[in-house]
Amino acid sequence: MDARVRPLATSMKKDITHPGGERAPAAAPVTLRPAILSDVDPIFELIDRVSRTTTVLPRSREGICEALRDFVVVEQDGRLKGCGALNVINRDLAEIKSLVIAEELRGTGLGARLVQALVGEARRLGVRRVFALTDSVPFFRKLGFKPVDKATLPHKVWNECIRCPKFLNCQEESVDIILEPGGEAPPAGG
Ligand SMILES: CC(C)(COP(=O)(O)OP(=O)(O)OC[C@H]1O[C@@H](n2cnc3c(N)ncnc32)[C@H](O)[C@@H]1OP(=O)(O)O)[C@@H](O)C(=O)NCCC(=O)NCCS
């Protein structure tokens, strides 16, 4: 991910109210920014946790380092609360990978903001088509992605699948979005 991507202040979509009705203290502001080396361990931990229960593939710390410039992270109060990566595959195509929002912040619009930032970066680079392999198709649909036949993706993409422990029981579907030159960012949460 390019260091010129500007940090993006994000407000929380949901009001947090205690069961008794009184309002919780205001949540600390959330920032989206390109990843740096000190994010490697928290990114590893976020991905490692969800990779046990979702289609998100585990990644080694070394693999995260190698792809560090692909990553945008979500930070709150100095803590890493989300990550996502844009992996450019060829001149036309990029993949959104390793998309995770910490459990306590899910449903607050941050996943959508992260995808928008990654798609914005794809647009800046001149990528024409962005895809994701996911079990969260409705989430991606709200952001303008459409289900697509896996056969339209290059063989290179499947090399990773073959090494995946979930290969024989894979729940992933593919979705993509075509970026028109000079087009708009996808909608925020539908
Ligand atoms: C998938 C994930 C990144 C979504 O992030 P999030 O911050 O919870 O999503 P948002 O709050 O931005 O949701 C945006 C919209 O999508 C909807 N949405 C989010 N996840 C959804 C899901 N799994 N199914 C259906 N709709 C979903 C939200 O309700 C919201 O709709 P609204 O705008 O009408 O209210 C998050 O749930 C996550 O980290 N999951 C575990 C890891 C994972 O599965 N990653 C995706 C693999 S590619």
The ligand as an SDF file (V2000), in Angstrom:
LIG
                    3D

 48 50  0  0  0  0  0  0  0  0999 V2000
  -16.6160   -9.4580    6.9790 C   0  0  0  0  0  0  0  0  0  0  0  0
  -16.1910   -8.2960    7.8840 C   0  0  0  0  0  0  0  0  0  0  0  0
  -14.8270   -7.7690    7.4360 C   0  0  0  0  0  0  0  0  0  0  0  0
  -17.2410   -7.1760    7.7760 C   0  0  0  0  0  0  0  0  0  0  0  0
  -16.7930   -6.0680    8.5220 O   0  0  0  0  0  0  0  0  0  0  0  0
  -17.8340   -5.1720    9.3710 P   0  0  0  0  0  0  0  0  0  0  0  0
  -17.0850   -3.9970    9.8760 O   0  0  0  0  0  0  0  0  0  0  0  0
  -18.5170   -6.0150   10.3720 O   0  0  0  0  0  0  0  0  0  0  0  0
  -18.8690   -4.7680    8.2450 O   0  0  0  0  0  0  0  0  0  0  0  0
  -19.6440   -3.3680    8.1130 P   0  0  0  0  0  0  0  0  0  0  0  0
  -20.1130   -2.9370    9.4660 O   0  0  0  0  0  0  0  0  0  0  0  0
  -18.7920   -2.4100    7.3650 O   0  0  0  0  0  0  0  0  0  0  0  0
  -20.8690   -3.8230    7.2310 O   0  0  0  0  0  0  0  0  0  0  0  0
  -21.2500   -3.1530    6.0490 C   0  0  0  0  0  0  0  0  0  0  0  0
  -22.5990   -3.7190    5.6550 C   0  0  0  0  0  0  0  0  0  0  0  0
  -22.4760   -5.1290    5.3620 O   0  0  0  0  0  0  0  0  0  0  0  0
  -23.3220   -5.8920    6.2180 C   0  0  0  0  0  0  0  0  0  0  0  0
  -22.5960   -7.1160    6.5780 N   0  0  0  0  0  0  0  0  0  0  0  0
  -21.4050   -7.2020    7.2120 C   0  0  0  0  0  0  0  0  0  0  0  0
  -21.0390   -8.5020    7.3150 N   0  0  0  0  0  0  0  0  0  0  0  0
  -22.0380   -9.2210    6.7400 C   0  0  0  0  0  0  0  0  0  0  0  0
  -22.2300  -10.5980    6.5360 C   0  0  0  0  0  0  0  0  0  0  0  0
  -21.3380  -11.5320    6.9280 N   0  0  0  0  0  0  0  0  0  0  0  0
  -23.3660  -10.9780    5.9110 N   0  0  0  0  0  0  0  0  0  0  0  0
  -24.2870  -10.0810    5.5120 C   0  0  0  0  0  0  0  0  0  0  0  0
  -24.1360   -8.7440    5.6590 N   0  0  0  0  0  0  0  0  0  0  0  0
  -23.0270   -8.3280    6.2710 C   0  0  0  0  0  0  0  0  0  0  0  0
  -23.5740   -5.0160    7.4270 C   0  0  0  0  0  0  0  0  0  0  0  0
  -24.7890   -5.3400    8.0610 O   0  0  0  0  0  0  0  0  0  0  0  0
  -23.6230   -3.6240    6.7860 C   0  0  0  0  0  0  0  0  0  0  0  0
  -24.8820   -3.4320    6.1740 O   0  0  0  0  0  0  0  0  0  0  0  0
  -25.6820   -2.0300    6.3810 P   0  0  0  0  0  0  0  0  0  0  0  0
  -24.7840   -0.9660    5.7970 O   0  0  0  0  0  0  0  0  0  0  0  0
  -26.9300   -2.2330    5.5980 O   0  0  0  0  0  0  0  0  0  0  0  0
  -25.8550   -1.8760    7.8360 O   0  0  0  0  0  0  0  0  0  0  0  0
  -16.1320   -8.7320    9.3880 C   0  0  0  0  0  0  0  0  0  0  0  0
  -17.3650   -9.2990    9.7360 O   0  0  0  0  0  0  0  0  0  0  0  0
  -15.0250   -9.7300    9.6980 C   0  0  0  0  0  0  0  0  0  0  0  0
  -13.9070   -9.3460   10.0110 O   0  0  0  0  0  0  0  0  0  0  0  0
  -15.3380  -11.0570    9.6460 N   0  0  0  0  0  0  0  0  0  0  0  0
  -14.3780  -12.1010    9.9540 C   0  0  0  0  0  0  0  0  0  0  0  0
  -13.3450  -12.2550    8.8570 C   0  0  0  0  0  0  0  0  0  0  0  0
  -13.9830  -12.4610    7.5030 C   0  0  0  0  0  0  0  0  0  0  0  0
  -14.8700  -13.2900    7.3330 O   0  0  0  0  0  0  0  0  0  0  0  0
  -13.4840  -11.6710    6.5260 N   0  0  0  0  0  0  0  0  0  0  0  0
  -14.0120  -11.6600    5.1680 C   0  0  0  0  0  0  0  0  0  0  0  0
  -13.2950  -12.6040    4.2940 C   0  0  0  0  0  0  0  0  0  0  0  0
  -13.0050  -11.8640    2.7190 S   0  0  0  0  0  0  0  0  0  0  0  0
  1  2  1  0
  2  3  1  0
  2  4  1  0
  2 36  1  0
  4  5  1  0
  5  6  1  0
  6  7  2  0
  6  8  1  0
  6  9  1  0
  9 10  1  0
 10 11  2  0
 10 12  1  0
 10 13  1  0
 13 14  1  0
 14 15  1  0
 15 16  1  0
 15 30  1  0
 16 17  1  0
 17 18  1  0
 17 28  1  0
 18 19  1  0
 18 27  1  0
 19 20  2  0
 20 21  1  0
 21 22  1  0
 21 27  2  0
 22 23  1  0
 22 24  2  0
 24 25  1  0
 25 26  2  0
 26 27  1  0
 28 29  1  0
 28 30  1  0
 30 31  1  0
 31 32  1  0
 32 33  2  0
 32 34  1  0
 32 35  1  0
 36 37  1  0
 36 38  1  0
 38 39  2  0
 38 40  1  0
 40 41  1  0
 41 42  1  0
 42 43  1  0
 43 44  2  0
 43 45  1  0
 45 46  1  0
 46 47  1  0
 47 48  1  0
M  END
$$$$
